[in-house]
Amino acid sequence: MKLLLLKELPKQKIIDFFHLHWGSPKMVISSGIYDCSTLDGFTMIDEEEKIIGLITYIMKNNECEIISLDSIEEDKGIGTSLVQEVERVAYQNKCKRIKLITTNDNLLALKFYQKRGFELSKIHKNAVQHARRIKPEIPLIGHDGIPLRDEIEMKKVLS
């Protein structure tokens, strides 16, 4: 496995990855609308140069926000390594905290981030319904048959 800056990959490879895993590179969340293929980030690639993990983020006002995180192979430390790399960059850029938004159905993400020091900070009720107006391909039912409705904001204070 090798860690790279996202901009070191061909842009089409990034766009194709987001189409495969998110339906499109467009991310619609309560903090904004983002084209993930244009954001800063890191990727983990395997020996065949296939993307096995990818994280995107933005920084503004001494805060870093993780916009997307994908780990294709679970329980291999890929997601953890990517989050740690963003934390390192955020700290170097004098960010006070890192935040992210996930959805109410994403129990794996809630578990993953809490184990890494993130705390639940806010619930945006029915936010996914609003996002669906902009990105209609967002499904009604999410992981494990859970209706996809709310966004959960999580934060981690950097020390």
C-alpha distance (Angstrom), angle and dihedral (degrees) to the residues before:
residue distance angle dihedral
M1 . . .
K2 3.76 . .
L3 3.81 130.0 .
L4 3.81 116.3 -138.9
L5 3.76 137.5 173.6
L6 3.79 107.2 -102.9
K7 3.80 91.2 -122.0
E8 3.82 89.0 62.0
L9 3.82 89.5 72.0
P10 3.81 125.1 77.6
K11 3.81 107.9 -93.1
Q12 3.82 92.5 -127.4
K13 3.80 90.3 57.4
I14 3.81 89.2 55.5
I15 3.81 92.8 46.2
D16 3.82 90.8 49.4
F17 3.82 90.2 50.0
F18 3.82 92.0 53.6
H19 3.80 92.2 46.1
L20 3.80 89.4 53.1
H21 3.81 97.3 45.5
W22 3.83 104.7 27.5
G23 3.82 105.2 21.4
S24 3.81 90.2 -112.1
P25 3.82 139.9 3.8
K26 3.83 88.3 -100.5
M27 3.81 113.3 106.7
V28 3.80 116.0 -167.7
I29 3.80 114.8 -168.4
S30 3.79 134.4 145.9
S31 3.82 91.9 -93.1
G32 3.81 92.4 57.8
I33 3.79 149.9 -68.0
Y34 3.78 114.7 -71.1
D35 3.78 137.9 -176.3
C36 3.80 98.3 -140.9
S37 3.80 91.8 -162.3
T38 3.83 89.0 67.4
L39 3.82 99.1 44.9
D40 3.78 129.6 99.3
G41 3.76 114.2 -98.8
F42 3.75 151.1 122.0
T43 3.75 134.5 -104.3
M44 3.76 134.9 -159.6
I45 3.80 115.8 -144.7
D46 3.79 131.2 -171.0
E47 3.81 129.0 -133.1
E48 3.82 90.9 -79.8
E49 3.83 90.1 51.7
K50 3.79 91.5 -110.7
I51 3.81 114.9 149.1
I52 3.81 109.1 -109.8
G53 3.80 96.6 166.1
L54 3.78 137.6 15.1
I55 3.81 135.6 179.0
T56 3.81 130.2 -175.4
Y57 3.78 128.9 -168.8
I58 3.80 145.6 168.3
M59 3.79 130.5 -147.5
K60 3.80 125.9 -148.5
N61 3.79 135.9 149.3
N62 3.81 96.0 2.6
E63 3.80 90.4 -53.5
C64 3.78 130.2 107.1
E65 3.79 119.9 -153.2
I66 3.78 122.2 -161.7
I67 3.80 105.3 -141.8
S68 3.80 100.1 -177.9
L69 3.78 138.9 3.8
D70 3.78 126.5 -177.3
S71 3.76 128.5 175.7
I72 3.79 112.6 -177.3
E73 3.80 95.4 -170.4
E74 3.80 112.8 48.9
D75 3.81 126.5 -143.3
K76 3.81 95.7 18.5
G77 3.82 97.9 103.9
I78 3.80 94.0 -107.1
G79 3.81 96.6 124.6
T80 3.79 91.5 42.1
S81 3.81 92.2 51.6
L82 3.80 91.7 49.4
V83 3.82 93.4 48.9
Q84 3.81 90.8 47.2
E85 3.80 90.2 52.1
V86 3.82 91.1 52.9
E87 3.82 89.7 47.0
R88 3.81 89.5 52.6
V89 3.81 92.5 50.9
A90 3.81 92.0 44.4
Y91 3.79 90.9 51.5
Q92 3.82 91.5 48.3
N93 3.81 88.2 52.0
K94 3.82 91.2 52.7
C95 3.81 95.1 -111.1
K96 3.79 113.1 166.0
R97 3.79 95.7 -154.6
I98 3.78 145.9 3.8
K99 3.76 121.8 -134.5
L100 3.77 136.0 -178.0
I101 3.76 140.3 176.1
T102 3.77 126.0 -132.4
T103 3.78 132.1 168.4
N104 3.79 130.5 -100.8
D105 3.82 92.3 -110.4
N106 3.80 96.1 53.1
L107 3.79 98.5 93.6
L108 3.81 92.5 158.5
A109 3.81 90.7 57.6
L110 3.80 92.2 46.9
K111 3.80 89.9 52.7
F112 3.81 93.8 42.4
Y113 3.80 95.8 51.7
Q114 3.81 96.2 42.0
K115 3.81 89.8 54.0
R116 3.81 87.0 55.1
G117 3.80 96.0 53.3
F118 3.80 102.1 -89.9
E119 3.79 118.4 136.4
L120 3.79 130.5 -155.3
S121 3.79 106.4 -104.3
K122 3.80 109.4 165.6
I123 3.78 142.8 3.3
H124 3.79 118.5 -143.6
K125 3.81 101.9 -156.1
N126 3.82 115.3 -141.5
A127 3.82 91.4 -5.3
V128 3.80 91.9 138.3
Q129 3.82 90.2 59.7
H130 3.82 88.6 57.7
A131 3.82 91.5 45.8
R132 3.81 90.2 51.2
R133 3.82 89.7 62.9
I134 3.82 88.0 63.4
K135 3.82 97.8 33.3
P136 3.83 106.5 29.0
E137 3.82 93.1 -179.9
I138 3.83 89.9 75.4
P139 3.82 102.6 112.7
L140 3.81 124.7 -122.0
I141 3.80 92.1 -134.7
G142 3.78 121.6 48.7
H143 3.80 136.8 -176.0
D144 3.80 117.2 -16.3
G145 3.82 92.3 4.9
I146 3.83 92.6 -66.0
P147 3.83 114.5 150.4
L148 3.80 108.2 -110.8
R149 3.83 105.9 -128.5
D150 3.78 118.8 122.1
E151 3.78 138.2 49.5
I152 3.78 120.3 -136.9
E153 3.78 117.7 -152.9
M154 3.78 117.7 -150.7
K155 3.81 128.8 -170.9
K156 3.77 138.0 -167.7
V157 3.79 122.8 -165.6
L158 3.79 113.2 -136.7
S159 3.79 115.9 -139.3
